[in-house]
Amino acid sequence: MQKLITALLALLLLIPALAFGQYSQSPQQDDKNAQAQRNESAQDDQIGNGTQPRHTMSGMVSNGGLNLTSNDRVYTLDNPDSLKSHDNQSVTVEFLFNTDRNKIHVTKVNPTQPPQ
């Protein structure tokens, strides 16, 4: 009879240990999911939630790199530092268009070569 009681007691102590083992794996996955959401949220804060796919265009950089003019249309930049070193130059840019802010986010800049 004592062996039966000892076996039941061991089983009762084993069940919470198994449950804890399953629970300890779940928070790690939750942490990864939470980190991914924070990363996505930070990117949305930086370049906007309504960002369209990458595009390319050529244009003239305004003084200070605040705007880019292409085909008589002026585009405001949400990251003017990306074009600051290209003041009053013709460039080709790869960009994302943020429809929420009606601005472009430049991801790549190439100076346009003058025709020879």
Buried (B, 14 or more C-beta within 10 A) or exposed (E): EEEEEEEEEEEEEEEEEEEEEEEEEEEEEEEEEEEEEEEEEEEBEEBBEEBEEEEEBEBBBBEEBBBBEBEEEEBBBBBBEBBEEBEEBBBBBEBBBBEEBEBBBBBEBEEBEEEE
